[in-house]
Amino acid sequence: MASYEDVKALIKAVETEDSANGLIDAVKALATTHHEAAIPMLIEVLGYNNPGAAVAAVDGLIEMGEVAVPYLLELMDGYNYGARSWATRACAGIGDPRTLDLLLEAASSDFALSVRRAAAKGLGSIRWHKIPASEVTQAQQQILQTLLQVTGDPEWVVRYAAVVGLELLALTLKDTQPQWIESITVRLQQLQQSDPVMAVRARICLVWQQISQF
């Protein structure tokens, strides 16, 4: 692992880089250190107007995993929807249960469709072994209800993400709460008949292939 002094130098490089491509390279170098001291800078980059740098920062945060979660929850920019979207993607990719409330709220009510989309997909990827056994059922029920609601989102990309989230959740529920699979099946049948976007309907067909094997 890089030393703290090395990380400080890489942080300085990110702060002083004045070209778009150079910034991407600087962020990638910082992210590959996997050093906790790099996390605040990586989160700051999420608010820059540079999608390539944001992707590199998100990838780095996801690779660092749960150590990044407290920083994301504390430092997430609630006023910059672009930064919030990238941070939500990082939380979704990490799958830490500490982000569950954030993801539930973002999926159901955030005004930015990119945030709702990222949160909906991430809700299906929560790492259940990190939750006390006594709390798993309630958390799964909250996620199920939220994703079912989000399948009615006015933006098709959000509905698509909700279908993906439901597929991932169903893979978990088949062993723990198989009776809830029916709720997913009924809603997806309704959506397949009524959704005007072919991409959403096609994604539902893939979910059928998974569920039919249960």
C-alpha positions as CSV (number, residue, x, y, z in Angstrom):
1,M,0.0,0.0,0.0
2,A,1.2,3.5,-0.7
3,S,2.5,5.6,2.1
4,Y,0.6,8.5,3.5
5,E,3.1,10.9,2.0
6,D,2.6,9.3,-1.4
7,V,-1.2,9.7,-1.1
8,K,-0.7,13.3,-0.1
9,A,1.3,13.9,-3.3
10,L,-1.3,12.2,-5.4
11,I,-4.1,14.3,-3.8
12,K,-2.1,17.4,-4.6
13,A,-1.8,16.2,-8.2
14,V,-5.6,15.9,-8.4
15,E,-6.1,19.3,-6.9
16,T,-3.7,21.0,-9.3
17,E,-4.4,19.2,-12.6
18,D,-5.8,21.6,-15.1
19,S,-6.6,19.3,-18.1
20,A,-9.6,16.9,-18.4
21,N,-7.5,13.9,-19.4
22,G,-4.8,14.7,-16.9
23,L,-7.4,14.8,-14.1
24,I,-8.7,11.4,-15.1
25,D,-5.2,9.9,-14.9
26,A,-4.5,11.6,-11.6
27,V,-7.7,10.3,-10.1
28,K,-7.0,6.8,-11.3
29,A,-3.5,6.9,-9.7
30,L,-5.1,8.1,-6.4
31,A,-7.8,5.5,-6.5
32,T,-5.3,2.6,-7.0
33,T,-3.6,3.4,-3.7
34,H,-6.7,2.0,-1.9
35,H,-5.6,4.2,1.0
36,E,-8.3,5.6,3.4
37,A,-6.7,9.0,3.3
38,A,-7.6,9.2,-0.4
39,I,-11.4,8.8,0.2
40,P,-12.3,12.5,0.9
41,M,-10.6,13.6,-2.3
42,L,-12.2,10.9,-4.4
43,I,-15.6,12.0,-3.0
44,E,-14.8,15.6,-3.9
45,V,-14.0,14.5,-7.5
46,L,-17.6,13.3,-7.8
47,G,-18.7,16.9,-7.9
48,Y,-16.3,17.9,-10.7
49,N,-17.7,18.3,-14.2
50,N,-15.6,15.4,-15.5
51,P,-17.5,12.1,-16.0
52,G,-14.3,10.1,-16.7
53,A,-12.7,11.3,-13.4
54,A,-16.0,10.5,-11.6
55,V,-16.1,7.0,-12.9
56,A,-12.5,6.4,-11.8
57,A,-13.4,7.8,-8.3
58,V,-16.5,5.6,-8.0
59,D,-14.5,2.5,-9.1
60,G,-11.9,3.3,-6.4
61,L,-14.5,3.9,-3.7
62,I,-16.2,0.6,-4.5
63,E,-12.9,-1.3,-4.5
64,M,-12.2,0.1,-1.0
65,G,-15.6,-1.1,0.1
66,E,-17.1,-0.5,3.5
67,V,-14.3,1.7,4.8
68,A,-15.5,4.3,2.4
69,V,-19.1,4.2,3.6
70,P,-18.9,6.6,6.6
71,Y,-17.1,9.2,4.4
72,L,-19.8,8.8,1.7
73,L,-22.6,9.3,4.2
74,E,-20.9,12.3,5.7
75,L,-19.4,14.1,2.7
76,M,-22.0,13.4,0.0
77,D,-23.0,16.7,-1.7
78,G,-26.8,17.0,-1.3
79,Y,-27.0,20.0,-3.5
80,N,-25.1,18.8,-6.5
81,Y,-27.3,16.2,-8.2
82,G,-24.4,15.0,-10.4
83,A,-22.2,14.4,-7.3
84,R,-25.1,12.8,-5.5
85,S,-25.7,10.5,-8.5
86,W,-22.1,9.3,-8.5
87,A,-22.0,8.9,-4.7
88,T,-25.2,6.9,-4.9
89,R,-23.6,4.6,-7.5
90,A,-20.6,4.1,-5.2
91,C,-23.0,3.2,-2.3
92,A,-24.9,0.9,-4.5
93,G,-21.7,-0.8,-5.7
94,I,-20.5,-1.3,-2.2
95,G,-23.8,-2.8,-0.9
96,D,-23.2,-1.9,2.7
97,P,-26.4,-2.0,4.8
98,R,-25.5,1.3,6.4
99,T,-26.5,3.0,3.1
100,L,-29.9,1.3,3.0
101,D,-32.0,4.2,4.2
102,L,-30.2,6.5,1.7
103,L,-30.8,4.1,-1.2
104,L,-34.5,3.6,-0.2
105,E,-35.1,7.4,-0.1
106,A,-33.1,8.1,-3.2
107,A,-34.9,5.4,-5.3
108,S,-38.4,6.5,-4.4
109,S,-38.1,10.3,-4.1
110,D,-34.9,11.9,-5.5
111,F,-35.7,14.4,-8.2
112,A,-32.7,13.3,-10.3
113,L,-33.5,10.3,-12.5
114,S,-29.8,9.3,-12.5
115,V,-29.9,9.1,-8.7
116,R,-33.1,7.1,-8.6
117,R,-31.7,4.7,-11.2
118,A,-28.5,4.0,-9.3
119,A,-30.3,3.6,-6.1
120,A,-32.9,1.2,-7.5
121,K,-30.3,-1.1,-8.9
122,G,-28.3,-0.9,-5.7
123,L,-31.2,-2.0,-3.5
124,G,-30.9,-5.5,-5.0
125,S,-27.3,-5.8,-4.1
126,I,-27.3,-5.2,-0.3
127,R,-24.9,-7.6,1.5
128,W,-27.3,-9.4,3.7
129,H,-24.7,-11.1,5.8
130,K,-23.7,-7.7,7.2
131,I,-27.2,-7.2,8.7
132,P,-28.2,-8.9,12.0
133,A,-30.4,-11.9,11.3
134,S,-33.3,-10.4,13.3
135,E,-33.4,-7.3,11.0
136,V,-33.0,-9.0,7.6
137,T,-36.7,-9.7,7.0
138,Q,-37.8,-6.1,7.7
139,A,-35.1,-4.7,5.5
140,Q,-36.0,-7.1,2.6
141,Q,-39.6,-6.1,2.9
142,Q,-38.7,-2.4,2.8
143,I,-36.7,-3.0,-0.4
144,L,-39.4,-5.1,-2.0
145,Q,-42.0,-2.5,-1.4
146,T,-39.8,0.3,-2.6
147,L,-38.8,-1.5,-5.8
148,L,-42.3,-2.4,-6.6
149,Q,-43.2,1.3,-6.2
150,V,-40.3,2.4,-8.4
151,T,-41.5,0.2,-11.3
152,G,-44.1,2.9,-11.8
153,D,-41.5,5.7,-12.1
154,P,-42.2,8.0,-15.1
155,E,-38.6,7.5,-16.4
156,W,-38.1,4.2,-18.2
157,V,-34.4,4.0,-17.2
158,V,-35.5,4.0,-13.6
159,R,-38.1,1.4,-14.2
160,Y,-35.5,-0.7,-15.9
161,A,-33.2,-0.4,-12.9
162,A,-36.0,-1.4,-10.6
163,V,-36.6,-4.6,-12.6
164,V,-32.8,-5.3,-12.3
165,G,-33.1,-4.7,-8.5
166,L,-36.1,-7.0,-8.2
167,E,-34.2,-9.7,-10.1
168,L,-31.3,-9.5,-7.7
169,L,-33.6,-9.4,-4.7
170,A,-35.6,-12.4,-6.0
171,L,-32.4,-14.4,-6.1
172,T,-32.0,-13.8,-2.4
173,L,-35.7,-14.3,-1.5
174,K,-36.0,-17.7,-3.2
175,D,-34.2,-19.2,-0.2
176,T,-35.5,-17.0,2.6
177,Q,-38.9,-15.6,1.6
178,P,-40.1,-17.6,-1.4
179,Q,-43.7,-16.4,-0.7
180,W,-42.7,-12.9,-1.8
181,I,-41.6,-14.0,-5.2
182,E,-45.3,-14.0,-6.2
183,S,-45.5,-10.3,-5.5
184,I,-42.6,-9.7,-7.8
185,T,-44.1,-12.0,-10.5
186,V,-47.5,-10.4,-10.4
187,R,-46.0,-6.9,-10.8
188,L,-43.6,-7.9,-13.6
189,Q,-46.5,-9.5,-15.5
190,Q,-48.4,-6.2,-15.2
191,L,-45.4,-4.2,-16.3
192,Q,-44.7,-6.4,-19.2
193,Q,-48.2,-5.9,-20.5
194,S,-48.3,-2.2,-19.9
195,D,-44.8,-0.7,-20.2
196,P,-44.5,1.2,-23.5
197,V,-40.7,0.8,-23.7
198,M,-39.4,-2.4,-25.3
199,A,-36.1,-2.4,-23.4
200,V,-38.0,-2.7,-20.1
201,R,-40.2,-5.5,-21.4
202,A,-37.1,-7.3,-22.8
203,R,-35.4,-7.0,-19.4
204,I,-38.4,-8.5,-17.7
205,C,-38.2,-11.5,-20.1
206,L,-34.7,-12.1,-18.7
207,V,-36.0,-12.0,-15.2
208,W,-38.6,-14.7,-16.1
209,Q,-35.7,-17.0,-17.2
210,Q,-34.2,-16.6,-13.7
211,I,-37.4,-17.0,-11.7
212,S,-38.6,-20.0,-13.7
213,Q,-35.6,-21.9,-12.5
214,F,-36.4,-21.4,-8.8
